[in-house]
Amino acid sequence: MLSSIFSPPIKPFFGFCEFNGSTQIRKILFPVLLYLFSFPLFASNSGVLPGDSSLVAHICADEFYVFNGDTLNQPGTYTATYIASDGSDSTVTLLLSVFPLYSDSVYASICAGGFYEFYGTQLVDPGTYSVVLTSTAGCDSIITVSLTVLPTYQTFTGAGICSGSSYDFYGTTLTATGTYGATLTAENGCDSLIVLDLQVVDYFDIVLNERICSGGFYLFGDTLLSQTGVYVDSLIAAG
């Protein structure tokens, strides 16, 4: 009789086997039970239904994450419950991490005429400069430098010596007329340039214009003068 009911062969919708009237009962029950136990009603009470899922996400401190219609910007665990296609609850759990932004400030100084290398840019003027980089977490990393430009110094001086003598200029012995420079280090660590104009002469002419009252006198060298006139004397300069 079974053969007349199930003949011709029928393929169930769950597609596990084909059977006819001679098929044993256990071959019919196995796919039926397997199908029924796939429903939440027959599932174990482990707390995780087949439709449940978990998400792991991260954002930067200046960003936000939209989850179930909510705008999130704090780290934590969030859940949302939906209705699955079979009518059962489906819970989605979100584990959200918030990575911090990084910032660092640098104070630097250079001498006038120099430059400061700042992430591919050569800075020559005083001021505050910033650059935005990407940290290992993928968030912004802001580096700020406050740059000071220190002055350099130049000093000009002149001197004269007699022929055959010498002039000591910061460790260098000079004997010829010319312009000489010496670079020193100032207190601020920058260059201090000293420029010397040196004259080598056979003699120095020194002109004096003096006046005396009638009846008075003027000592010129070893001579007492009391009359108007032009007088010449030769002296040996010190050194």
C-alpha positions as a printed Julia matrix, in Angstrom:
239×3 Matrix{Float64}:
   0.0     0.0    0.0
   2.87    2.27   0.73
   4.17    1.65  -2.73
   0.9     2.84  -4.22
   0.98    6.08  -2.13
   4.63    7.07  -2.75
   4.85    5.88  -6.32
   6.17    7.38  -8.5
   9.28    8.34  -6.48
   9.06   11.66  -4.62
  12.0    14.04  -3.88
  11.42   15.96  -0.61
  11.99   19.76  -0.62
  14.88   19.39   1.81
  16.64   17.31  -0.84
  18.42   14.73   1.28
  17.19   11.55  -0.5
  14.68   10.1   -2.86
  12.32    7.34  -1.66
   9.52    5.11  -2.86
   7.27    2.54  -1.23
  10.15    0.23  -0.33
  12.18    2.92   1.45
  12.8     2.13   5.13
  11.33    4.37   7.81
  14.75    5.37   9.2
  15.72    6.84   5.83
  12.66    9.06   6.03
  13.06   10.2    9.64
  16.78   11.14   9.42
  16.42   14.11   7.09
  13.22   15.22   8.84
  14.9    15.28  12.26
  18.0    16.98  10.84
  15.85   19.72   9.35
  13.85   20.25  12.55
  16.96   20.57  14.73
  18.21   23.37  12.53
  15.5    25.64  14.0
  16.21   27.73  17.19
  13.44   25.81  18.97
  15.58   22.69  18.91
  18.95   24.43  19.22
  21.05   24.16  22.34
  20.77   26.81  25.05
  24.36   28.0   24.52
  23.17   31.62  24.24
  24.26   32.04  20.61
  21.62   31.47  18.03
  22.53   30.56  14.46
  21.54   34.07  13.32
  23.73   35.92  15.86
  26.91   37.67  14.7
  29.76   39.82  16.02
  31.55   42.85  14.58
  34.92   44.29  15.49
  35.61   47.87  14.41
  37.9    50.73  15.26
  37.81   54.48  14.65
  40.08   57.43  15.38
  39.27   59.86  18.2
  38.02   62.48  15.75
  35.71   60.06  13.91
  32.41   58.29  14.65
  30.79   54.95  13.86
  27.11   54.52  12.95
  25.58   51.36  14.42
  21.87   50.57  14.45
  21.09   54.24  13.83
  23.27   55.46  16.7
  26.38   57.6   16.24
  29.13   56.15  18.43
  32.43   57.75  19.37
  33.25   55.95  22.63
  34.91   52.54  22.95
  32.75   49.71  24.21
  30.53   46.76  23.38
  27.19   47.52  21.71
  24.34   45.19  20.71
  21.4    45.4   18.36
  18.55   42.91  17.94
  16.9    42.26  14.59
  14.16   39.87  13.43
  15.58   37.11  11.26
  13.79   35.87   8.14
  12.46   32.89  10.07
  10.92   35.18  12.71
  13.53   34.53  15.39
  15.68   37.17  17.07
  19.08   37.87  15.57
  21.56   39.7   17.81
  24.51   41.65  16.4
  27.3    42.53  18.84
  29.77   45.33  18.06
  33.15   45.66  19.78
  34.29   49.22  19.08
  37.8    50.51  19.74
  38.73   54.21  19.62
  42.36   54.98  18.78
  43.81   58.24  20.12
  45.23   61.08  18.1
  48.89   61.88  18.66
  50.56   65.26  18.92
  54.08   66.4   19.73
  55.7    69.82  20.01
  59.32   70.59  19.19
  61.3    73.76  19.92
  64.24   74.44  17.63
  66.59   77.28  16.75
  68.86   78.0   13.83
  71.36   80.72  13.01
  70.5    83.39  10.48
  71.39   82.15   7.02
  70.81   78.5    7.95
  67.71   76.29   7.64
  65.77   73.69   9.6
  64.73   70.45   7.91
  61.11   69.69   8.85
  59.69   66.6    7.17
  60.92   67.5    3.7
  60.57   71.29   4.06
  63.49   73.62   4.67
  62.42   76.34   7.11
  64.41   79.6    7.22
  62.01   82.04   8.94
  60.97   82.09  12.59
  57.47   80.86  13.33
  55.3    77.87  14.24
  54.89   75.08  11.7
  52.81   71.88  11.76
  52.65   68.68   9.75
  50.0    65.94   9.85
  51.28   62.38   9.6
  49.58   58.99   9.92
  50.34   56.91  13.0
  50.69   53.13  13.02
  47.04   52.93  14.08
  46.0    54.85  10.97
  45.03   58.03  12.84
  46.38   61.54  12.56
  49.68   62.4   14.22
  50.32   66.15  14.43
  53.9    67.4   14.86
  54.43   71.1   15.64
  57.75   72.95  15.65
  58.36   76.43  17.07
  61.37   77.79  15.23
  63.61   80.63  16.42
  66.21   82.27  14.16
  69.25   83.55  16.09
  71.31   86.48  14.78
  74.88   86.33  13.58
  77.31   89.16  14.34
  79.83   91.16  12.3
  82.38   93.51  13.78
  84.63   95.8   11.7
  87.88   97.19  13.08
  90.99   98.87  11.74
  94.65   98.86  12.76
  98.02  100.1   11.53
 101.55   98.85  11.98
 104.96  100.01  10.85
 106.91   98.22   8.14
 108.84   95.3    9.55
 106.49   94.76  12.48
 103.57   92.37  12.81
  99.98   92.28  14.06
  98.46   89.31  15.92
  94.92   88.67  14.73
  93.28   85.84  16.71
  96.3    83.59  16.46
  97.41   84.69  12.99
 100.49   86.89  12.53
  99.85   89.6    9.92
 102.61   91.65   8.27
 100.99   93.02   5.12
  98.3    95.56   4.35
  94.89   93.99   3.7
  91.46   93.02   4.95
  91.31   89.94   7.16
  88.44   88.01   8.71
  88.13   85.69  11.68
  85.05   83.63  12.47
  84.34   83.07  16.14
  81.39   81.52  17.98
  79.06   83.91  19.77
  77.31   83.15  23.05
  74.16   82.06  21.18
  76.2    79.45  19.29
  76.13   81.31  15.96
  79.0    82.78  13.95
  80.6    86.05  14.96
  82.66   87.51  12.12
  85.48   89.94  12.91
  86.76   91.96   9.94
  90.12   93.76  10.21
  91.41   96.47   7.9
  95.18   96.45   8.42
  97.51   99.18   7.12
 101.29   98.71   7.06
 103.08  102.08   6.7
 106.6   103.43   6.88
 105.49  106.19   9.25
 102.39  107.83  10.62
 101.61  111.48  10.05
 100.0   113.08  13.06
  98.92  116.67  12.66
  98.31  118.77  15.76
  96.71  122.19  15.78
  97.45  123.88  19.06
  97.09  127.42  20.47
  98.78  129.27  23.3
  98.28  132.66  24.85
 100.8   135.44  24.3
 103.57  134.99  26.8
 102.84  131.31  27.18
 104.58  128.23  25.74
 103.85  124.75  24.31
 105.96  121.67  24.98
 106.52  119.86  21.65
 108.71  116.85  22.14
 111.6   118.15  24.13
 111.2   121.73  22.89
 109.31  124.62  24.46
 107.58  126.64  21.74
 106.37  130.22  22.2
 106.15  131.47  18.61
 103.57  130.85  15.88
 104.78  128.35  13.26
 104.88  124.8   11.9
 107.06  122.38  13.77
 107.99  118.76  12.94
 109.22  116.02  15.23
 109.88  112.32  14.73
 108.84  109.77  17.29
 109.0   106.0   17.49
 105.58  104.4   17.8
 104.99  101.89  20.57
 105.53   98.34  19.35
